[in-house]
């Protein structure tokens, strides 16, 4: 990472960036007045304040994705950006500390994604595609496996990608960003709770407990690598093994928010014939309050709902799932689901 004072006038490409258009690294750092290397780059004003920030991400190839299931991802309109470092605990330091300050300072964050490797000579220097302005959503510490297959703490950032406005003029990016951040505050009814997640604690105590936690996280990391459709069928298989009957996966992309239907079997006598409807979220980013509320609205009369994910739930999602007077929703996070997969010894590729 490197840092640079904001130039008095933008240089290089002119005065605007267009969503979906590609730029060279030189055009990015010269026009925005940031450093020329690093995943997070900052332009700092004379008073030490953040003028603008740039996040550079990439799409891994199949081999890289398999080796690192926690890689940066774009899931819908959310960019999940993981901290630097493949071994040992990560620290929240340097420019990463500035990212959450967007909440109070409303500075623009530009998102770029590299389309091809720098070694790919078939593409010229313009290989960084502008994703749009980014809105900081949350950051949190997560338990992951490093390249040595050891449990470690990693830092994860989540951003909402704003593809509108399509054109971002350099001279007015602060005003546009302030509007984006303000709209985000209005959208989040439980802002503080939706920015915080509920995640399992790090394993502590005996070596047996640590070994179990490592094994469970290894299962979760593999689950992060399966296709969303396969994840739904894994849920189906586990429900069958758990005693549910008439288990079916709905047609993909035409499910109305319901991915799996199941009926509690006769062996589950206290709740037999209960209709369960499951929403599967093979996500790396956090499941929020809105996701839980939307599932509840999609349930058939008298059905019980559940959200099963490979990631985490926000505190607001947990509050929504258990809100008094509403049909309760069962929440199963990635660690809990991986624990069931491990306990039932479900095999998957």
Secondary structure by P-SEA (a helix, b strand, c coil): ccccccccccccccccccccccccaaaaaaaacccccccbbbbbcccccccbbbbbbbbbcaaaaaaccccccccccbbbbbbccccccccccccccccccccccccbbbbbbbcccccccccccccbbbccbbbbcbbbbbbbbccccbbbbbbbbbbbbbccccccccccaaaaaaaaaaaaaaacccccccccccccccccccaaaaaaaaaaaaaaaaaaaccaaaaaaaaaaaaaaacccccccccccccccccbbbbbcccccccccbbbbbbbbcccccccaaaaaaaaaaccccbbbbbbccccccaaaaaaaccccccbbbbbcaaaaaaaaaaaccccc
